[in-house]
């Protein structure tokens, strides 16, 4: 399904169409359905780019499958895959730089299950090292490489892409990694011109939220069954969703 929004003064470079996808959260079923719709939509268009806005994992039943699909799209389509706060939580838990329990409490147990690991088999914080070792052993090297090399932002024309948003009053090229993947209220409440129109996820909305300074593409796929993307071309913004 799809819909059109009114043209804006922000533009994508001539001849290019960018599809930016909201938070997938382990819903490979929805991702494949939306990709099929995008393939139909883009048929005959010479140059397209895919941007995935982060939170590819956690909560849904097939984080492993989502990572495999995104690796495939990077190789075959040059897809840009950005880091979300859930990828950051997972990596911090694995590295020991953050609490593993925090990641598990935010849907990490579903990631473990997708790799054949039962979190409940490990007895709490005393066995965190064992759980880390189990996941590291189960995680293919290319999956770990994918997670560790995710970008934090991308830009095409008058559009800037990141997971959570940007800090108002800070130049786009000086944004911190923490703000790009974690910021919420200071960004969402701002009506400022950020320098470019920001396309983001992180904060679920009932429908893709298109505003003058930003576009929120996270429609809560894990809970709602609605995974969305925006197709940006010239001054046009169109919405596609499952």
N, CA, C and O of each residue as an XYZ file, in Angstrom:
968
protein
N       0.838     -1.193      0.000
C       0.000      0.000      0.000
C       0.870      1.239      0.000
O       2.009      1.187      0.464
N       0.362      2.355     -0.510
C       1.151      3.571     -0.552
C       0.281      4.800     -0.549
O      -0.927      4.723     -0.771
N       0.905      5.944     -0.295
C       0.198      7.213     -0.318
C       1.185      8.323     -0.627
O       2.394      8.155     -0.468
N       0.661      9.460     -1.070
C       1.496     10.602     -1.436
C       1.335     11.726     -0.436
O       0.255     11.938      0.115
N       2.432     12.450     -0.208
C       2.381     13.686      0.570
C       2.634     14.856     -0.372
O       3.170     14.682     -1.466
N       2.245     16.041      0.063
C       2.450     17.226     -0.755
C       3.948     17.459     -0.981
O       4.752     17.196     -0.087
N       4.332     17.952     -2.175
C       5.744     18.244     -2.426
C       6.286     19.249     -1.411
O       5.540     20.077     -0.888
N       7.582     19.170     -1.139
C       8.207     20.081     -0.190
C       9.374     20.781     -0.869
O       9.755     20.393     -1.973
N       9.954     21.807     -0.239
C      11.115     22.463     -0.833
C      12.379     21.622     -0.757
O      13.372     21.954     -1.403
N      12.369     20.540      0.017
C      13.526     19.670      0.128
C      13.562     18.726     -1.068
O      12.529     18.226     -1.512
N      14.759     18.492     -1.579
C      14.870     17.707     -2.802
C      15.952     16.633     -2.686
O      16.976     16.808     -2.026
N      15.679     15.530     -3.352
C      16.660     14.473     -3.592
C      17.312     14.777     -4.941
O      16.635     15.273     -5.842
N      18.607     14.495     -5.107
C      19.266     14.786     -6.394
C      18.529     14.193     -7.594
O      17.941     13.115     -7.508
N      18.570     14.900     -8.686
C      17.868     14.522     -9.904
C      18.238     13.099    -10.338
O      19.407     12.713    -10.340
N      17.211     12.338    -10.701
C      17.426     10.998    -11.211
C      17.555      9.922    -10.155
O      17.667      8.743    -10.491
N      17.541     10.297     -8.880
C      17.716      9.343     -7.789
C      16.406      9.191     -7.019
O      15.684     10.165     -6.805
N      16.114      7.973     -6.612
C      14.992      7.712     -5.715
C      15.539      6.984     -4.496
O      16.236      5.978     -4.628
N      15.220      7.500     -3.298
C      15.697      6.909     -2.049
C      14.512      6.331     -1.296
O      13.506      7.009     -1.086
N      14.638      5.067     -0.889
C      13.644      4.419     -0.041
C      14.248      4.292      1.356
O      15.281      3.646      1.535
N      13.605      4.907      2.339
C      14.084      4.863      3.723
C      13.101      4.051      4.557
O      11.911      4.360      4.603
N      13.607      3.008      5.218
C      12.783      2.028      5.928
C      12.831      2.253      7.431
O      13.893      2.520      7.994
N      11.678      2.144      8.077
C      11.586      2.291      9.521
C      12.060      1.064     10.269
O      12.543      0.107      9.664
N      11.922      1.093     11.584
C      12.436      0.069     12.492
C      11.797     -1.290     12.204
O      10.573     -1.420     12.226
N      12.623     -2.300     11.933
C      12.143     -3.627     11.549
C      11.915     -4.518     12.770
O      10.935     -5.260     12.824
N      12.810     -4.445     13.739
C      12.699     -5.210     14.992
C      12.402     -6.700     14.767
O      11.460     -7.248     15.339
N      13.217     -7.339     13.929
C      13.121     -8.781     13.792
C      11.952     -9.300     12.991
O      11.723    -10.510     12.966
N      11.201     -8.430     12.331
C      10.031     -8.859     11.546
C      10.432     -9.079     10.086
O      10.117     -8.267      9.217
N      11.129    -10.184      9.830
C      11.540    -10.513      8.468
C      10.330    -10.672      7.563
O      10.389    -10.316      6.387
N       9.241    -11.199      8.090
C       8.042    -11.373      7.272
C       7.560    -10.056      6.698
O       7.219     -9.971      5.518
N       7.533     -9.029      7.535
C       7.090     -7.712      7.072
C       8.120     -7.072      6.148
O       7.760     -6.418      5.169
N       9.402     -7.262      6.457
C      10.442     -6.696      5.602
C      10.343     -7.268      4.193
O      10.402     -6.519      3.218
N      10.194     -8.573      4.075
C      10.111     -9.169      2.749
C       8.861     -8.715      2.005
O       8.895     -8.518      0.791
N       7.777     -8.550      2.722
C       6.548     -8.052      2.089
C       6.741     -6.623      1.581
O       6.324     -6.294      0.471
N       7.373     -5.778      2.396
C       7.587     -4.398      1.983
C       8.611     -4.315      0.849
O       8.456     -3.510     -0.068
N       9.648     -5.139      0.910
C      10.637     -5.149     -0.172
C       9.992     -5.534     -1.500
O      10.347     -4.985     -2.543
N       9.053     -6.467     -1.471
C       8.353     -6.848     -2.699
C       7.567     -5.667     -3.263
O       7.536     -5.454     -4.475
N       6.933     -4.900     -2.373
C       6.192     -3.715     -2.816
C       7.138     -2.666     -3.378
O       6.825     -2.016     -4.376
N       8.295     -2.496     -2.742
C       9.282     -1.525     -3.219
C       9.838     -1.945     -4.575
O      10.040     -1.101     -5.448
N      10.085     -3.232     -4.760
C      10.578     -3.707     -6.055
C       9.573     -3.400     -7.150
O       9.956     -2.983     -8.243
N       8.305     -3.598     -6.873
C       7.279     -3.253     -7.872
C       7.263     -1.758     -8.127
O       7.161     -1.315     -9.271
N       7.365     -0.983     -7.060
C       7.314      0.473     -7.169
C       8.500      1.030     -7.941
O       8.367      2.022     -8.658
N       9.655      0.399     -7.797
C      10.882      0.941     -8.397
C      11.167      0.387     -9.782
O      12.144      0.780    -10.420
N      10.330     -0.514    -10.247
C      10.581     -1.160    -11.536
C      10.710     -0.115    -12.650
O       9.833      0.730    -12.827
N      11.804     -0.185    -13.387
C      12.030      0.742    -14.486
C      12.733      2.016    -14.089
O      13.085      2.820    -14.952
N      12.950      2.222    -12.782
C      13.661      3.425    -12.357
C      15.158      3.128    -12.329
O      15.596      2.133    -11.752
N      15.929      4.002    -12.958
C      17.348      3.711    -13.196
C      18.172      3.631    -11.922
O      18.979      2.714    -11.776
N      17.991      4.565    -10.996
C      18.867      4.611     -9.825
C      18.042      4.711     -8.548
O      17.314      5.683     -8.346
N      18.157      3.705     -7.693
C      17.480      3.721     -6.399
C      18.493      3.395     -5.315
O      19.463      2.675     -5.552
N      18.259      3.930     -4.121
C      19.069      3.592     -2.949
C      18.147      3.235     -1.800
O      17.100      3.854     -1.611
N      18.546      2.230     -1.037
C      17.824      1.828      0.151
C      18.589      2.314      1.374
O      19.808      2.161      1.460
N      17.854      2.906      2.328
C      18.430      3.296      3.613
C      17.588      2.656      4.710
O      16.378      2.874      4.785
N      18.240      1.863      5.563
C      17.563      1.233      6.697
C      17.980      1.971      7.960
O      19.166      2.087      8.266
N      16.978      2.471      8.694
C      17.205      3.491      9.717
C      17.549      2.951     11.109
O      17.557      3.716     12.074
N      17.834      1.650     11.233
C      18.263      1.120     12.526
C      17.156      0.426     13.291
O      15.990      0.469     12.900
N      17.537     -0.219     14.397
C      16.646     -1.121     15.144
C      16.154     -2.229     14.225
O      14.953     -2.462     14.087
N      17.106     -2.900     13.607
C      16.810     -4.030     12.749
C      16.465     -5.261     13.590
O      15.781     -6.170     13.119
N      16.937     -5.283     14.827
C      16.879     -6.484     15.668
C      15.984     -6.268     16.894
O      15.415     -5.196     17.100
N      15.884     -7.342     17.705
C      15.172     -7.361     18.991
C      13.660     -7.454     18.803
O      13.099     -6.981     17.814
N      13.033     -8.072     19.777
C      11.574     -8.136     19.932
C      10.890     -9.075     18.959
O      10.169     -9.970     19.399
N      11.079     -8.916     17.670
C      10.436     -9.789     16.699
C      11.100    -11.153     16.628
O      12.151    -11.360     17.236
N      10.497    -12.097     15.886
C      10.938    -13.493     15.952
C      12.150    -13.854     15.106
O      12.698    -14.943     15.280
N      12.596    -12.981     14.191
C      13.645    -13.420     13.271
C      14.702    -12.347     13.025
O      14.899    -11.901     11.894
N      15.378    -11.938     14.100
C      16.473    -10.975     13.945
C      17.572    -11.542     13.055
O      18.141    -10.829     12.229
N      17.865    -12.823     13.226
C      18.899    -13.448     12.397
C      18.541    -13.324     10.907
O      19.386    -12.957     10.091
N      17.305    -13.627     10.568
C      16.883    -13.530      9.179
C      16.938    -12.116      8.646
O      17.290    -11.901      7.486
N      16.592    -11.143      9.486
C      16.666     -9.740      9.065
C      18.111     -9.356      8.765
O      18.389     -8.727      7.745
N      19.027     -9.731      9.647
C      20.435     -9.409      9.410
C      20.910    -10.051      8.110
O      21.606     -9.410      7.323
N      20.546    -11.296      7.879
C      20.949    -11.966      6.636
C      20.401    -11.238      5.415
O      21.104    -11.076      4.417
N      19.142    -10.799      5.492
C      18.550    -10.090      4.353
C      19.260     -8.759      4.118
O      19.509     -8.391      2.970
N      19.585     -8.040      5.174
C      20.247     -6.745      5.017
C      21.669     -6.914      4.480
O      22.125     -6.109      3.667
N      22.360     -7.942      4.923
C      23.684     -8.231      4.366
C      23.571     -8.480      2.863
O      24.393     -7.998      2.084
N      22.562     -9.223      2.468
C      22.320     -9.489      1.051
C      22.043     -8.197      0.284
O      22.565     -8.001     -0.813
N      21.223     -7.318      0.860
C      20.882     -6.062      0.192
C      22.078     -5.116      0.107
O      22.204     -4.358     -0.854
N      22.955     -5.159      1.108
C      24.183     -4.372      1.027
C      25.039     -4.842     -0.136
O      25.576     -4.030     -0.889
N      25.163     -6.150     -0.280
C      26.014     -6.712     -1.328
C      25.422     -6.511     -2.720
O      26.142     -6.194     -3.667
N      24.113     -6.696     -2.840
C      23.487     -6.681     -4.158
C      22.969     -5.320     -4.581
O      22.912     -5.016     -5.772
N      22.585     -4.488     -3.600
C      21.936     -3.219     -3.925
C      22.650     -2.005     -3.344
O      22.194     -0.876     -3.525
N      23.756     -2.220     -2.652
C      24.442     -1.098     -2.029
C      23.640     -0.435     -0.940
O      23.790      0.763     -0.701
N      22.767     -1.212     -0.258
C      21.917     -0.655      0.796
C      22.762     -0.048      1.910
O      23.826     -0.561      2.256
N      22.270      1.044      2.454
C      22.899      1.704      3.597
C      22.150      1.272      4.848
O      20.940      1.472      4.954
N      22.863      0.683      5.788
C      22.250      0.199      7.024
C      22.824      0.972      8.197
O      24.033      0.954      8.431
N      21.955      1.652      8.933
C      22.376      2.498     10.046
C      22.150      1.798     11.381
O      21.346      0.873     11.494
N      22.872      2.259     12.372
C      22.751      1.706     13.726
C      21.605      2.368     14.470
O      21.393      3.577     14.372
N      20.868      1.547     15.219
C      19.870      2.056     16.143
C      20.303      1.797     17.571
O      21.345      1.185     17.806
N      19.517      2.254     18.518
C      19.876      2.037     19.917
C      19.833      0.562     20.307
O      20.532      0.151     21.233
N      19.030     -0.232     19.620
C      18.977     -1.655     19.963
C      20.242     -2.382     19.516
O      20.712     -3.279     20.216
N      20.798     -2.014     18.371
C      22.092     -2.577     17.990
C      23.169     -2.143     18.972
O      24.052     -2.928     19.318
N      23.099     -0.893     19.423
C      24.078     -0.395     20.402
C      23.968     -1.158     21.718
O      24.984     -1.485     22.331
N      22.740     -1.445     22.157
C      22.546     -2.205     23.392
C      23.131     -3.610     23.260
O      23.779     -4.107     24.182
N      22.901     -4.241     22.118
C      23.422     -5.589     21.912
C      24.943     -5.601     21.942
O      25.546     -6.429     22.626
N      25.568     -4.687     21.204
C      27.029     -4.663     21.142
C      27.630     -4.337     22.507
O      28.648     -4.914     22.889
N      27.004     -3.415     23.243
C      27.513     -3.094     24.581
C      27.405     -4.296     25.500
O      28.300     -4.545     26.307
N      26.307     -5.048     25.384
C      26.146     -6.246     26.191
C      27.171     -7.308     25.856
O      27.687     -7.986     26.744
N      27.464     -7.451     24.582
C      28.458     -8.436     24.159
C      29.865     -8.034     24.575
O      30.660     -8.872     25.000
N      30.166     -6.745     24.450
C      31.507     -6.256     24.777
C      31.747     -6.161     26.278
O      32.890     -6.081     26.728
N      30.660     -6.170     27.053
C      30.800     -5.955     28.482
C      30.904     -4.498     28.862
O      31.159     -4.175     30.022
N      30.705     -3.591     27.878
C      30.742     -2.155     28.169
C      29.391     -1.643     28.642
O      29.268     -0.490     29.055
N      28.379     -2.501     28.581
C      27.046     -2.162     29.070
C      26.411     -3.406     29.645
O      26.876     -4.515     29.381
N      25.355     -3.247     30.427
C      24.728     -4.405     31.079
C      23.995     -5.298     30.085
O      23.130     -4.834     29.343
N      24.338     -6.552     30.074
C      23.664     -7.515     29.216
C      22.179     -7.589     29.554
O      21.342     -7.755     28.667
N      21.857     -7.466     30.842
C      20.454     -7.535     31.273
C      19.613     -6.443     30.636
O      18.439     -6.661     30.334
N      20.199     -5.273     30.430
C      19.439     -4.173     29.834
C      19.033     -4.530     28.405
O      17.906     -4.268     27.985
N      19.966     -5.132     27.664
C      19.639     -5.546     26.301
C      18.572     -6.635     26.308
O      17.605     -6.570     25.548
N      18.752     -7.635     27.170
C      17.785     -8.735     27.220
C      16.394     -8.233     27.578
O      15.398     -8.721     27.044
N      16.324     -7.263     28.475
C      15.032     -6.721     28.905
C      14.359     -5.899     27.814
O      13.163     -5.619     27.893
N      15.122     -5.513     26.800
C      14.581     -4.710     25.700
C      14.427     -5.524     24.413
O      14.472     -4.976     23.312
N      14.248     -6.823     24.566
C      13.968     -7.668     23.408
C      15.132     -8.499     22.933
O      15.012     -9.210     21.935
N      16.275     -8.430     23.631
C      17.430     -9.205     23.220
C      17.225    -10.703     23.309
O      17.868    -11.468     22.590
N      16.319    -11.129     24.201
C      16.049    -12.562     24.314
C      15.515    -13.133     23.004
O      15.744    -14.302     22.695
N      14.798    -12.303     22.229
C      14.297    -12.758     20.929
C      15.434    -12.943     19.934
O      15.381    -13.828     19.080
N      16.461    -12.107     20.044
C      17.633    -12.293     19.187
C      18.315    -13.612     19.524
O      18.657    -14.387     18.631
N      18.510    -13.863     20.806
C      19.122    -15.121     21.224
C      18.340    -16.311     20.670
O      18.926    -17.261     20.151
N      17.027    -16.251     20.785
C      16.196    -17.360     20.304
C      16.370    -17.570     18.806
O      16.358    -18.707     18.332
N      16.532    -16.475     18.052
C      16.677    -16.612     16.597
C      17.998    -17.277     16.228
O      18.152    -17.779     15.115
N      18.955    -17.282     17.163
C      20.227    -17.986     16.963
C      20.263    -19.307     17.729
O      21.324    -19.914     17.875
N      19.111    -19.748     18.214
C      19.018    -21.040     18.869
C      19.482    -21.075     20.307
O      19.845    -22.137     20.813
N      19.479    -19.926     20.981
C      19.953    -19.846     22.366
C      18.776    -19.506     23.272
O      18.020    -18.578     22.984
N      18.614    -20.243     24.356
C      17.564    -19.973     25.331
C      18.159    -19.196     26.503
O      18.958    -19.730     27.272
N      17.761    -17.933     26.630
C      18.325    -17.082     27.682
C      18.076    -17.665     29.062
O      18.917    -17.536     29.952
N      16.934    -18.303     29.249
C      16.587    -18.796     30.586
C      17.495    -19.943     31.032
O      17.493    -20.320     32.204
N      18.269    -20.496     30.095
C      19.203    -21.568     30.461
C      20.421    -21.031     31.193
O      21.226    -21.791     31.732
N      20.544    -19.697     31.205
C      21.691    -19.075     31.869
C      21.181    -18.346     33.106
O      20.259    -17.534     33.021
N      21.775    -18.635     34.232
C      21.217    -18.232     35.522
C      21.509    -16.830     35.964
O      22.115    -16.632     37.018
N      21.095    -15.841     35.187
C      21.197    -14.448     35.624
C      22.595    -13.882     35.464
O      23.389    -14.375     34.662
N      22.890    -12.846     36.231
C      24.103    -12.063     36.034
C      25.373    -12.875     36.267
O      26.405    -12.582     35.664
N      25.318    -13.891     37.131
C      26.513    -14.684     37.405
C      26.958    -15.481     36.189
O      28.112    -15.902     36.103
N      26.056    -15.685     35.263
C      26.403    -16.473     34.092
C      26.383    -15.628     32.814
O      26.229    -16.165     31.717
N      26.537    -14.317     32.956
C      26.553    -13.445     31.786
C      27.687    -13.803     30.842
O      27.517    -13.756     29.623
N      28.839    -14.158     31.386
C      29.978    -14.506     30.539
C      29.660    -15.725     29.684
O      30.038    -15.783     28.515
N      28.966    -16.696     30.264
C      28.588    -17.879     29.507
C      27.610    -17.555     28.398
O      27.690    -18.116     27.305
N      26.682    -16.647     28.680
C      25.710    -16.249     27.668
C      26.398    -15.498     26.535
O      26.082    -15.698     25.362
N      27.342    -14.632     26.896
C      28.102    -13.921     25.858
C      28.853    -14.912     24.967
O      28.843    -14.795     23.742
N      29.498    -15.879     25.597
C      30.260    -16.864     24.823
C      29.339    -17.661     23.900
O      29.696    -17.946     22.757
N      28.157    -18.018     24.397
C      27.211    -18.783     23.580
C      26.771    -17.991     22.355
O      26.692    -18.536     21.254
N      26.484    -16.702     22.547
C      26.050    -15.889     21.419
C      27.196    -15.656     20.439
O      27.007    -15.733     19.225
N      28.366    -15.375     20.962
C      29.517    -15.180     20.076
C      29.794    -16.420     19.241
O      30.182    -16.315     18.077
N      29.595    -17.607     19.836
C      29.808    -18.857     19.110
C      28.735    -19.084     18.050
O      29.012    -19.640     16.987
N      27.497    -18.648     18.345
C      26.382    -18.873     17.425
C      26.311    -17.832     16.314
O      25.749    -18.090     15.250
N      26.880    -16.660     16.564
C      26.756    -15.543     15.632
C      27.770    -15.697     14.500
O      28.974    -15.678     14.759
N      27.319    -15.849     13.245
C      28.274    -15.920     12.140
C      29.155    -14.673     12.091
O      28.720    -13.579     12.451
N      30.385    -14.848     11.644
C      31.334    -13.731     11.608
C      30.797    -12.572     10.779
O      30.993    -11.411     11.137
N      30.118    -12.879      9.668
C      29.608    -11.794      8.825
C      28.478    -11.030      9.521
O      28.262     -9.852      9.235
N      27.758    -11.691     10.431
C      26.716    -10.993     11.180
C      27.351    -10.032     12.189
O      26.890     -8.903     12.354
N      28.403    -10.485     12.857
C      29.092     -9.601     13.787
C      29.722     -8.422     13.045
O      29.670     -7.286     13.515
N      30.306     -8.695     11.903
C      30.900     -7.622     11.096
C      29.837     -6.622     10.678
O      30.074     -5.414     10.707
N      28.669     -7.113     10.291
C      27.559     -6.238      9.922
C      27.199     -5.305     11.074
O      27.067     -4.096     10.884
N      27.042     -5.869     12.262
C      26.629     -5.084     13.422
C      27.692     -4.060     13.807
O      27.368     -2.935     14.187
N      28.952     -4.448     13.709
C      30.027     -3.559     14.144
C      30.349     -2.461     13.133
O      31.027     -1.494     13.477
N      29.884     -2.589     11.912
C      30.219     -1.606     10.883
C      29.010     -0.776     10.442
O      29.072     -0.092      9.421
N      27.915     -0.829     11.198
C      26.759      0.006     10.874
C      27.136      1.482     10.970
O      27.863      1.887     11.877
N      26.641      2.273     10.037
C      26.865      3.713     10.097
C      25.900      4.375     11.062
O      25.005      3.727     11.603
N      26.085      5.665     11.273
C      25.165      6.401     12.147
C      24.364      7.468     11.398
O      23.403      8.012     11.942
N      24.748      7.769     10.161
C      23.986      8.756      9.390
C      24.316      8.619      7.910
O      25.316      8.011      7.528
N      23.451      9.201      7.090
C      23.664      9.278      5.649
C      22.972     10.535      5.154
O      22.121     11.092      5.847
N      23.326     10.980      3.973
C      22.725     12.204      3.451
C      22.636     12.128      1.934
O      23.568     11.691      1.260
N      21.485     12.567      1.409
C      21.291     12.722     -0.028
C      20.562     14.034     -0.256
O      19.463     14.227      0.264
N      21.144     14.921     -1.007
C      20.497     16.189     -1.295
C      20.134     16.934     -0.031
O      20.984     17.164      0.830
N      18.866     17.314      0.082
C      18.393     18.096      1.236
C      17.885     17.205      2.371
O      17.172     17.679      3.255
N      18.245     15.929      2.353
C      17.761     14.985      3.362
C      18.922     14.374      4.149
O      19.976     14.057      3.596
N      18.695     14.220      5.455
C      19.668     13.625      6.371
C      18.987     12.452      7.056
O      17.866     12.587      7.545
N      19.649     11.310      7.095
C      19.065     10.071      7.607
C      19.825      9.609      8.842
O      21.055      9.561      8.842
N      19.086      9.269      9.892
C      19.690      8.718     11.104
C      18.604      7.943     11.848
O      17.442      7.943     11.440
N      18.988      7.285     12.941
C      18.001      6.473     13.645
C      17.025      7.296     14.472
O      15.813      7.210     14.277
N      17.555      8.097     15.400
C      16.694      8.752     16.391
C      16.412     10.212     16.085
O      15.293     10.679     16.300
N      17.395     10.940     15.590
C      17.239     12.362     15.350
C      18.531     13.098     15.583
O      19.599     12.492     15.674
N      18.430     14.417     15.681
C      19.616     15.262     15.834
C      19.389     16.271     16.961
O      18.256     16.559     17.346
N      20.486     16.788     17.469
C      20.435     17.789     18.524
C      20.199     19.165     17.900
O      21.039     19.631     17.130
N      19.076     19.833     18.209
C      18.834     21.167     17.654
C      19.977     22.127     18.007
O      20.511     22.097     19.116
N      20.332     22.965     17.054
C      21.384     23.951     17.273
C      22.786     23.442     17.040
O      23.741     24.212     17.131
N      22.936     22.152     16.739
C      24.246     21.561     16.461
C      24.305     21.209     14.982
O      23.383     20.581     14.462
N      25.372     21.602     14.300
C      25.512     21.305     12.879
C      25.440     19.802     12.633
O      25.871     19.009     13.470
N      24.901     19.419     11.500
C      24.716     18.000     11.213
C      26.035     17.238     11.215
O      26.072     16.072     11.609
N      27.103     17.871     10.787
C      28.387     17.170     10.760
C      29.081     17.165     12.121
O      30.210     16.686     12.232
N      28.422     17.694     13.163
C      28.988     17.687     14.513
C      28.093     16.957     15.511
O      28.307     17.043     16.721
N      27.106     16.249     15.012
C      26.216     15.491     15.890
C      26.978     14.340     16.553
O      27.870     13.748     15.947
N      26.621     14.034     17.788
C      27.260     12.911     18.478
C      26.567     11.601     18.107
O      25.389     11.583     17.749
N      27.316     10.516     18.198
C      26.735      9.207     17.941
C      25.592      8.925     18.910
O      24.578      8.342     18.526
N      25.753      9.338     20.164
C      24.705      9.087     21.160
C      23.408      9.765     20.759
O      22.349      9.140     20.818
N      23.461     11.035     20.350
C      22.238     11.717     19.944
C      21.631     11.085     18.695
O      20.411     10.942     18.607
N      22.459     10.710     17.739
C      21.948     10.148     16.487
C      21.160      8.866     16.706
O      20.254      8.555     15.933
N      21.498      8.113     17.764
C      20.783      6.846     17.977
C      19.873      6.851     19.200
O      19.113      5.902     19.392
N      19.925      7.893     20.036
C      19.149      7.886     21.284
C      18.232      9.084     21.494
O      17.256      8.963     22.235
N      18.497     10.231     20.882
C      17.760     11.454     21.230
C      16.260     11.271     20.996
O      15.836     10.520     20.118
N      15.480     11.971     21.798
C      14.037     11.890     21.604
C      13.401     13.273     21.749
O      13.242     13.977     20.752
N      13.033     13.678     22.969
C      12.174     14.841     23.144
C      12.775     16.142     22.607
O      12.074     16.912     21.950
N      14.043     16.399     22.871
C      14.632     17.660     22.407
C      14.532     17.783     20.893
O      14.369     18.881     20.362
N      14.629     16.667     20.209
C      14.507     16.642     18.749
C      13.048     16.676     18.320
O      12.664     17.485     17.474
N      12.245     15.813     18.892
C      10.860     15.694     18.449
C      10.061     16.965     18.694
O       9.167     17.297     17.916
N      10.376     17.676     19.766
C       9.630     18.885     20.120
C      10.094     20.122     19.360
O       9.462     21.175     19.443
N      11.191     20.002     18.621
C      11.770     21.167     17.963
C      11.097     21.446     16.619
O      10.798     20.527     15.857
N      10.867     22.716     16.347
C      10.376     23.141     15.034
C      11.488     23.820     14.244
O      11.230     24.462     13.226
N      12.714     23.677     14.712
C      13.852     24.339     14.070
C      14.147     23.733     12.697
O      13.780     22.595     12.405
N      14.809     24.516     11.883
C      15.372     24.013     10.636
C      16.715     23.391     10.988
O      17.618     24.084     11.458
N      16.851     22.091     10.763
C      18.078     21.391     11.146
C      19.176     21.508     10.095
O      20.260     20.951     10.265
N      18.904     22.221      9.022
C      19.862     22.324      7.923
C      19.464     21.429      6.767
O      19.649     21.792      5.605
N      18.925     20.273      7.074
C      18.327     19.360      6.112
C      17.106     18.736      6.778
O      16.973     18.760      8.002
N      16.236     18.187      5.976
C      15.084     17.477      6.532
C      15.560     16.122      7.043
O      16.192     15.366      6.306
N      15.262     15.817      8.289
C      15.768     14.607      8.935
C      14.746     13.488      8.793
O      13.576     13.652      9.139
N      15.200     12.350      8.283
C      14.373     11.153      8.166
C      14.857     10.171      9.223
O      16.039      9.830      9.256
N      13.957      9.712     10.087
C      14.368      8.956     11.265
C      13.316      7.923     11.643
O      12.222      7.880     11.079
N      13.683      7.089     12.620
C      12.768      6.143     13.231
C      12.763      6.365     14.730
O      12.639      7.502     15.187
N      12.899      5.268     15.524
C      13.133      5.304     16.966
C      11.877      5.546     17.798
O      11.674      4.890     18.819
N      11.038      6.478     17.371
C       9.834      6.810     18.132
C       8.605      6.361     17.350
O       8.282      6.965     16.327
N       7.899      5.302     17.809
C       6.772      4.777     17.034
C       5.629      5.774     16.908
O       5.290      6.488     17.852
N       5.048      5.801     15.716
C       3.873      6.621     15.426
C       2.858      5.749     14.689
O       3.219      4.742     14.080
N       1.596      6.141     14.750
C       0.547      5.340     14.122
C       0.671      5.325     12.607
O       0.436      4.297     11.972
N       1.034      6.444     12.036
C       1.259      6.588     10.600
C       2.545      7.377     10.405
O       2.927      8.155     11.279
N       3.212      7.192      9.283
C       4.414      7.967      8.990
C       4.109      9.452      9.200
O       3.162      9.989      8.625
N       4.920     10.099     10.025
C       4.696     11.483     10.443
C       5.583     12.400      9.603
O       6.800     12.429      9.782
N       4.969     13.143      8.691
C       5.710     13.992      7.758
C       5.560     15.445      8.190
O       4.467     16.010      8.166
N       6.674     16.028      8.583
C       6.685     17.425      9.023
C       7.676     18.217      8.187
O       8.449     17.652      7.413
N       7.643     19.540      8.354
C       8.499     20.397      7.541
C       9.973     20.105      7.764
O      10.769     20.177      6.828
N      10.349     19.773      9.008
C      11.772     19.598      9.320
C      12.191     18.148      9.516
O      13.383     17.864      9.633
N      11.224     17.217      9.553
C      11.580     15.815      9.800
C      10.470     14.881      9.341
O       9.323     15.291      9.160
N      10.843     13.595      9.153
C       9.881     12.549      8.803
C      10.164     11.344      9.689
O      11.274     10.812      9.674
N       9.179     10.913     10.454
C       9.301      9.741     11.320
C       8.697      8.541     10.596
O       7.512      8.535     10.263
N       9.535      7.514     10.356
C       9.122      6.363      9.561
C       8.872      5.125     10.415
O       8.559      4.065      9.873
N       9.001      5.232     11.732
C       8.805      4.081     12.616
C       7.327      3.923     12.955
O       6.785      4.684     13.756
N       6.679      2.937     12.347
C       5.264      2.701     12.629
C       5.061      1.455     13.497
O       4.040      0.775     13.397
N       6.054      1.169     14.351
C       5.889      0.139     15.374
C       5.644     -1.250     14.822
O       4.754     -1.956     15.294
N       6.427     -1.655     13.821
C       6.169     -2.901     13.103
C       5.990     -4.100     14.021
O       5.130     -4.947     13.777
N       6.794     -4.176     15.073
C       6.723     -5.352     15.947
C       5.324     -5.540     16.537
O       4.816     -6.659     16.600
N       4.709     -4.440     16.965
C       3.385     -4.534     17.595
C       2.239     -4.397     16.598
O       1.209     -5.056     16.738
N       2.416     -3.545     15.597
C       1.292     -3.176     14.727
C       1.184     -4.013     13.465
O       0.117     -4.082     12.856
N       2.286     -4.653     13.064
C       2.295     -5.345     11.790
C       2.427     -4.401     10.611
O       2.295     -4.819      9.460
N       2.688     -3.126     10.890
C       2.833     -2.125      9.832
C       4.290     -1.672      9.768
O       4.747     -0.903     10.613
N       5.006     -2.150      8.769
C       6.362     -1.686      8.492
C       6.283     -0.705      7.332
O       5.663     -0.997      6.308
N       6.910      0.458      7.491
C       6.747      1.534      6.520
C       8.085      1.975      5.941
O       9.148      1.776      6.528
N       7.985      2.579      4.771
C       9.135      3.286      4.215
C       8.629      4.510      3.474
O       7.456      4.595      3.111
N       9.531      5.453      3.255
C       9.194      6.610      2.428
C      10.034      6.545      1.162
O      11.220      6.217      1.202
N       9.409      6.860      0.053
C      10.093      6.971     -1.226
C      10.285      8.454     -1.510
O       9.319      9.202     -1.654
N      11.535      8.863     -1.589
C      11.883     10.270     -1.794
C      12.459     10.437     -3.191
O      13.421      9.765     -3.564
N      11.862     11.339     -3.958
C      12.313     11.560     -5.332
C      12.026     13.005     -5.708
O      10.877     13.443     -5.654
N      13.057     13.745     -6.087
C      12.862     15.164     -6.343
C      12.292     15.819     -5.107
O      12.871     15.709     -4.026
N      11.152     16.508     -5.246
C      10.487     17.139     -4.108
C       9.329     16.297     -3.575
O       8.605     16.738     -2.682
N       9.148     15.098     -4.110
C       8.014     14.258     -3.727
C       8.368     13.348     -2.560
O       9.500     12.881     -2.435
N       7.374     13.106     -1.709
C       7.468     12.125     -0.625
C       6.270     11.196     -0.744
O       5.122     11.638     -0.709
N       6.550      9.906     -0.886
C       5.468      8.924     -0.919
C       5.700      7.907      0.185
O       6.840      7.613      0.544
N       4.617      7.376      0.715
C       4.682      6.401      1.795
C       4.250      5.048      1.278
O       3.220      4.929      0.614
N       5.044      4.016      1.582
C       4.673      2.637      1.307
C       4.690      1.896      2.643
O       5.526      2.187      3.498
N       3.782      0.948      2.830
C       3.760      0.192      4.075
C       3.120     -1.160      3.854
O       2.454     -1.389      2.844
N       3.327     -2.057      4.806
C       2.717     -3.387      4.730
C       1.258     -3.314      5.143
O       0.566     -4.332      5.146
